[in-house]
Amino acid sequence: TGGGDDTRRMGPPFINGESAAFLGINRNKRSVVVDLKAEEGVELVKRMASKSDVFVQNFRPGSLERMGLGYEQLREINPALVYCTISGFGTTGPYARRAGFDLVAQGMSGLMSINGHPGGPPAKVGVPITDLNAGIFAAYGILTAYIHRLKTGEGQHVDTSLMESGIACTFWESAMYFATGNIPGPMGSAHRLTAPYQAFQTSDGYVNIGAANQSNWERLCRAIGREKLVEDTRFLQPSDRMDNIDDLTATLDETFASENSQHWLDTLAEAGVPAGPIYNMADVYADPQVQAREMMVEMDHPTAGRIKNIGVPVKLSETPGSVRSPSPLLGQHTDDVLSDMGCSEDEIAALRAAGVIQ
């Protein structure tokens, strides 16, 4: 009980007192407020778990176990339960009981050592990438466990962490380290394995050029009027271009600086070379492709009013998803969920009077 999720108070910006951050990440959810310090509150959660397919929690490992709500404890109530734990470092190992946030996980997963520009300070990814990936990996794990349950009737514990989700992102860098023992550093927007594959400055901004393979490289050279680069011994193959990436970058910088971004985007599109602009957020939502894919949606919120939100990034032909409801008010669905569990109106009223629910 109390103020609910910390994200409800994160800002600015706020829209009529509602955190824009909270509004952005809690669509299609219901909010139930239960006091886990009260014995009656713990019993309510156990009742929920007894009738649930999946239980997801991100308390520090050991916290729910002390309340009687750990996996082994709930498994006794519901052997078919898929129980997912998302934590900073996982439920085993010397760091299991540590608090963990995205910034800490980015640092300890190696991400901040490879992000940013050479010679610059450590830089985190601009979005909370370990938070996001841990959620995605948790979803994979939950679905895998649920398929197992459909076949066997048996639930299981799904255990993932922010740190592991960050490490999983470092597939190129880890592969290089495993193979050579060399420690990779930051490369700005460039790629570790192929070139040219980075942002180049034009006369009025930047464009991303993704000539990741030999055919794209040769098309690029022809499109920008630098056909002789195809025969340059420094740049013959991808490995040559990586060995001479500083020379390559300097050569292409000079060419791209001679015209504006739109000129190069049009030229490269006509030549079939992968390239694109570098958008800010206003550019993103003004783009016709983004609009065609319905990646911005609008909805009504009971206190924030008419709001905009990110759309659904996966389109299913037979069971399409949608943003059905805005982020909930604190405790907005407590009564509905408890009623679904079989609690009577009198029982709900008594729990509220006792401060167990809100």
C-alpha positions as CSV (number, residue, x, y, z in Angstrom):
1,T,0.0,0.0,0.0
2,G,1.0,3.6,-0.2
3,G,2.1,5.4,-3.4
4,G,2.6,2.3,-5.6
5,D,5.3,1.8,-8.2
6,D,8.1,4.4,-8.0
7,T,7.6,5.1,-11.7
8,R,4.3,6.8,-10.9
9,R,6.3,9.6,-9.4
10,M,9.1,9.8,-12.0
11,G,9.3,13.0,-14.0
12,P,8.9,15.5,-15.3
13,P,7.0,15.5,-17.5
14,F,3.6,14.9,-15.8
15,I,0.2,15.1,-17.4
16,N,-2.4,16.3,-15.0
17,G,-0.3,14.8,-12.2
18,E,0.3,11.5,-14.0
19,S,3.9,10.5,-14.8
20,A,4.4,10.3,-18.5
21,A,6.9,7.5,-17.9
22,F,4.4,5.5,-16.1
23,L,1.7,6.1,-18.7
24,G,4.2,4.9,-21.4
25,I,5.0,1.5,-19.9
26,N,1.9,0.2,-18.2
27,R,-0.7,-0.1,-20.8
28,N,-3.1,-3.0,-20.8
29,K,-2.4,-3.7,-17.1
30,R,-4.7,-3.8,-14.1
31,S,-3.6,-2.3,-10.7
32,V,-4.3,-4.1,-7.4
33,V,-3.0,-2.7,-4.1
34,V,-2.3,-5.3,-1.4
35,D,-0.3,-4.8,1.8
36,L,2.2,-7.6,1.9
37,K,3.3,-6.7,5.4
38,A,-0.2,-7.9,6.6
39,E,-0.8,-11.6,7.0
40,E,-4.2,-11.1,5.2
41,G,-2.4,-9.5,2.3
42,V,-0.1,-12.4,1.9
43,E,-3.0,-14.8,2.0
44,L,-4.7,-12.8,-0.8
45,V,-1.7,-13.2,-3.0
46,K,-1.6,-16.9,-2.3
47,R,-5.2,-17.1,-3.4
48,M,-4.4,-15.3,-6.6
49,A,-1.4,-17.6,-7.2
50,S,-3.6,-20.7,-6.6
51,K,-5.8,-19.7,-9.6
52,S,-3.1,-18.3,-11.8
53,D,-1.1,-19.6,-14.8
54,V,1.8,-17.3,-14.4
55,F,3.3,-15.4,-11.4
56,V,5.9,-12.7,-12.2
57,Q,7.9,-10.8,-9.5
58,N,10.9,-8.5,-9.4
59,F,11.6,-8.2,-5.7
60,R,15.2,-8.7,-4.6
61,P,15.8,-12.4,-4.2
62,G,14.8,-13.7,-0.8
63,S,12.2,-11.0,-0.1
64,L,9.2,-12.9,-1.2
65,E,10.5,-16.1,0.3
66,R,10.5,-14.5,3.7
67,M,6.8,-13.6,3.2
68,G,5.9,-17.2,2.2
69,L,5.5,-16.2,-1.5
70,G,8.6,-17.8,-3.0
71,Y,8.5,-20.4,-5.8
72,E,8.8,-23.5,-3.7
73,Q,6.1,-22.1,-1.3
74,L,3.6,-21.2,-4.1
75,R,4.4,-24.5,-5.9
76,E,2.9,-26.4,-3.0
77,I,-0.3,-24.4,-3.6
78,N,-0.3,-24.6,-7.4
79,P,2.1,-27.2,-8.9
80,A,1.3,-26.0,-12.4
81,L,2.3,-22.4,-11.7
82,V,4.9,-20.8,-14.0
83,Y,6.8,-18.6,-11.5
84,C,9.1,-15.9,-13.0
85,T,11.7,-14.0,-11.1
86,I,13.4,-10.9,-12.7
87,S,16.2,-9.5,-10.5
88,G,19.4,-7.5,-10.9
89,F,21.8,-10.5,-10.9
90,G,19.7,-13.7,-10.7
91,T,18.7,-15.9,-7.7
92,T,22.0,-17.7,-7.4
93,G,25.7,-16.6,-7.1
94,P,27.5,-14.2,-4.8
95,Y,25.5,-11.1,-6.0
96,A,22.0,-12.7,-5.8
97,R,20.9,-10.6,-2.8
98,R,22.2,-7.3,-4.3
99,A,19.9,-4.5,-5.5
100,G,20.2,-4.0,-9.2
101,F,19.2,-1.2,-11.6
102,D,19.7,-0.9,-15.3
103,L,22.6,1.5,-15.0
104,V,24.5,-0.9,-12.7
105,A,23.7,-3.8,-15.0
106,Q,24.9,-2.0,-18.0
107,G,28.2,-1.3,-16.3
108,M,28.7,-4.9,-15.0
109,S,27.6,-6.6,-18.3
110,G,30.3,-4.8,-20.3
111,L,27.8,-2.6,-22.2
112,M,29.2,0.7,-21.0
113,S,32.8,-0.3,-22.0
114,I,31.8,-0.8,-25.6
115,N,29.3,2.1,-26.0
116,G,30.2,5.7,-26.9
117,H,33.2,6.9,-28.7
118,P,36.9,5.9,-28.5
119,G,38.7,8.0,-25.8
120,G,35.4,9.1,-24.3
121,P,34.0,8.4,-20.8
122,P,31.9,5.3,-20.2
123,A,28.5,5.7,-21.8
124,K,25.3,3.8,-21.2
125,V,22.8,2.9,-23.9
126,G,20.2,5.7,-24.2
127,V,17.3,3.4,-23.2
128,P,17.2,1.1,-20.2
129,I,18.3,-1.8,-22.4
130,T,18.8,-4.4,-19.6
131,D,15.4,-3.6,-18.2
132,L,13.8,-4.1,-21.6
133,N,15.8,-7.2,-22.6
134,A,15.2,-8.8,-19.2
135,G,11.5,-8.4,-19.8
136,I,11.7,-9.9,-23.3
137,F,13.9,-12.9,-22.1
138,A,11.4,-13.4,-19.2
139,A,8.6,-13.5,-21.7
140,Y,10.5,-16.1,-23.8
141,G,11.1,-18.2,-20.7
142,I,7.5,-17.9,-19.5
143,L,6.2,-19.1,-22.9
144,T,8.7,-21.9,-23.0
145,A,7.7,-23.0,-19.5
146,Y,4.0,-22.7,-20.3
147,I,4.3,-24.9,-23.4
148,H,6.0,-27.5,-21.1
149,R,3.1,-27.1,-18.7
150,L,0.6,-27.7,-21.5
151,K,2.3,-30.9,-22.3
152,T,3.0,-32.2,-18.8
153,G,0.9,-30.2,-16.4
154,E,4.1,-29.2,-14.6
155,G,5.0,-25.6,-13.7
156,Q,8.5,-24.4,-13.2
157,H,10.7,-21.5,-12.0
158,V,11.8,-19.0,-14.7
159,D,14.9,-17.0,-13.5
160,T,16.5,-14.1,-15.4
161,S,18.3,-10.9,-14.6
162,L,19.3,-7.5,-15.8
163,M,23.0,-8.4,-15.8
164,E,22.5,-11.5,-17.9
165,S,20.3,-9.7,-20.3
166,G,23.0,-7.2,-20.8
167,I,25.7,-9.8,-21.3
168,A,23.5,-11.5,-23.9
169,C,23.6,-8.3,-26.0
170,T,27.4,-8.5,-26.3
171,F,27.5,-11.3,-28.7
172,W,30.0,-9.8,-31.1
173,E,32.2,-8.5,-28.4
174,S,32.1,-11.7,-26.4
175,A,32.9,-13.7,-29.5
176,M,35.9,-11.5,-30.2
177,Y,37.1,-11.7,-26.6
178,F,36.7,-15.5,-26.5
179,A,38.6,-15.9,-29.8
180,T,41.5,-13.5,-29.2
181,G,41.6,-12.5,-25.6
182,N,41.6,-8.9,-26.7
183,I,39.2,-6.5,-24.9
184,P,36.9,-4.6,-27.3
185,G,36.4,-0.9,-26.8
186,P,33.8,1.6,-28.0
187,M,33.5,2.3,-31.7
188,G,30.9,5.1,-31.9
189,S,28.4,4.2,-34.6
190,A,30.8,1.9,-36.5
191,H,30.5,-1.9,-36.7
192,R,33.1,-4.4,-35.4
193,L,33.0,-6.8,-38.3
194,T,32.2,-4.9,-41.4
195,A,32.6,-1.4,-43.0
196,P,31.4,1.0,-44.1
197,Y,28.6,0.6,-41.6
198,Q,28.2,3.8,-39.6
199,A,26.9,7.4,-39.5
200,F,28.6,9.8,-41.9
201,Q,28.4,13.6,-41.7
202,T,26.9,15.4,-44.6
203,S,26.8,19.1,-45.4
204,D,23.7,19.5,-43.2
205,G,23.6,16.6,-40.8
206,Y,24.3,12.8,-40.7
207,V,23.2,9.7,-42.6
208,N,23.6,6.1,-41.7
209,I,25.2,3.9,-44.4
210,G,24.9,0.2,-44.0
211,A,27.1,-1.3,-46.8
212,A,27.5,-4.5,-44.8
213,N,28.5,-6.9,-47.6
214,Q,30.6,-6.8,-50.8
215,S,27.7,-6.2,-53.2
216,N,26.5,-3.2,-51.2
217,W,30.0,-1.8,-51.0
218,E,30.4,-1.9,-54.7
219,R,27.0,-0.4,-55.3
220,L,27.9,2.4,-52.8
221,C,31.1,3.2,-54.6
222,R,29.3,3.5,-57.9
223,A,26.5,5.5,-56.5
224,I,28.7,8.2,-54.9
225,G,31.0,8.4,-57.9
226,R,34.0,6.7,-56.2
227,E,34.2,3.6,-58.4
228,K,38.0,3.4,-58.1
229,L,37.6,2.5,-54.4
230,V,36.4,-0.9,-55.4
231,E,39.9,-1.6,-56.8
232,D,41.8,0.0,-54.0
233,T,43.8,-2.7,-52.3
234,R,43.1,-1.2,-48.9
235,F,39.4,-1.8,-49.4
236,L,39.0,-4.9,-51.5
237,Q,37.3,-7.2,-49.0
238,P,35.4,-6.6,-45.7
239,S,38.5,-7.7,-43.7
240,D,40.6,-5.2,-45.7
241,R,38.2,-2.4,-45.0
242,M,38.2,-3.2,-41.3
243,D,42.0,-3.3,-41.2
244,N,42.0,0.2,-42.9
245,I,38.9,1.6,-41.3
246,D,40.4,5.0,-40.4
247,D,41.5,5.5,-44.1
248,L,38.1,4.4,-45.3
249,T,36.2,6.6,-43.0
250,A,38.3,9.7,-43.9
251,T,37.8,9.0,-47.6
252,L,34.1,8.6,-47.3
253,D,33.7,11.6,-44.9
254,E,35.2,13.9,-47.6
255,T,32.7,12.6,-50.1
256,F,29.6,12.7,-48.0
257,A,30.4,16.2,-46.7
258,S,30.0,17.6,-50.2
259,E,26.2,17.2,-50.4
260,N,23.2,17.4,-48.0
261,S,21.6,14.4,-46.4
262,Q,18.6,14.2,-48.6
263,H,20.8,14.1,-51.7
264,W,22.6,11.1,-50.4
265,L,19.5,9.4,-49.1
266,D,17.9,9.7,-52.6
267,T,21.0,8.7,-54.4
268,L,21.6,5.6,-52.2
269,A,17.9,4.6,-52.3
270,E,18.0,4.6,-56.1
271,A,21.2,2.5,-56.0
272,G,19.7,0.0,-53.6
273,V,22.3,0.7,-50.8
274,P,20.9,0.5,-47.3
275,A,20.9,4.0,-45.8
276,G,18.7,6.1,-43.6
277,P,18.4,9.4,-41.7
278,I,19.0,9.8,-38.0
279,Y,15.7,10.8,-36.5
280,N,14.8,12.6,-33.3
281,M,11.5,11.6,-31.7
282,A,9.5,14.2,-33.6
283,D,10.9,12.8,-36.9
284,V,10.0,9.3,-35.8
285,Y,6.3,9.9,-35.4
286,A,6.0,12.1,-38.5
287,D,7.4,9.3,-40.7
288,P,4.8,7.8,-43.1
289,Q,6.1,4.3,-42.5
290,V,5.7,4.6,-38.7
291,Q,2.2,6.0,-39.2
292,A,1.3,3.2,-41.7
293,R,2.4,0.6,-39.1
294,E,0.3,2.3,-36.4
295,M,3.3,2.7,-34.0
296,M,1.6,5.7,-32.3
297,V,-1.8,5.3,-30.8
298,E,-4.1,7.6,-28.9
299,M,-6.4,6.8,-26.0
300,D,-8.3,8.4,-23.2
301,H,-7.0,8.3,-19.6
302,P,-9.3,9.1,-16.6
303,T,-7.1,11.9,-15.3
304,A,-4.5,12.6,-18.0
305,G,-7.1,13.0,-20.7
306,R,-6.3,12.2,-24.3
307,I,-2.8,10.8,-24.5
308,K,-0.5,9.3,-27.1
309,N,1.4,6.0,-26.7
310,I,3.6,3.6,-28.6
311,G,1.8,1.1,-30.7
312,V,2.3,-2.7,-30.9
313,P,5.5,-3.6,-32.6
314,V,4.5,-7.2,-33.5
315,K,1.6,-7.7,-36.0
316,L,-0.2,-11.1,-35.9
317,S,-2.5,-12.0,-38.8
318,E,-5.0,-14.1,-36.8
319,T,-4.8,-12.7,-33.2
320,P,-3.6,-9.1,-33.6
321,G,-2.6,-7.3,-30.4
322,S,-3.8,-3.8,-29.5
323,V,-3.4,-1.2,-26.8
324,R,-6.8,-1.7,-25.2
325,S,-6.5,0.4,-22.1
326,P,-4.2,3.1,-20.6
327,S,-2.0,2.7,-17.6
328,P,-4.2,2.1,-14.5
329,L,-4.8,4.4,-11.6
330,L,-3.4,3.1,-8.3
331,G,-5.7,0.3,-7.1
332,Q,-8.1,0.9,-9.9
333,H,-8.9,-2.8,-10.3
334,T,-8.5,-4.1,-6.8
335,D,-12.2,-4.8,-6.3
336,D,-12.6,-6.3,-9.8
337,V,-9.7,-8.7,-9.3
338,L,-10.8,-9.8,-5.8
339,S,-14.3,-10.3,-7.1
340,D,-12.9,-12.5,-9.9
341,M,-11.1,-14.5,-7.2
342,G,-14.4,-15.1,-5.4
343,C,-14.2,-12.5,-2.7
344,S,-17.6,-11.1,-1.6
345,E,-18.4,-7.4,-1.3
346,D,-18.4,-7.7,2.5
347,E,-15.0,-9.4,2.5
348,I,-13.6,-6.7,0.2
349,A,-15.0,-4.0,2.4
350,A,-13.5,-5.6,5.5
351,L,-10.1,-5.9,3.9
352,R,-10.2,-2.3,2.9
353,A,-11.3,-1.1,6.3
354,A,-8.4,-3.0,7.8
355,G,-5.9,-1.3,5.4
356,V,-5.0,-4.6,3.7
357,I,-6.1,-3.4,0.3
358,Q,-6.5,-0.1,-1.4
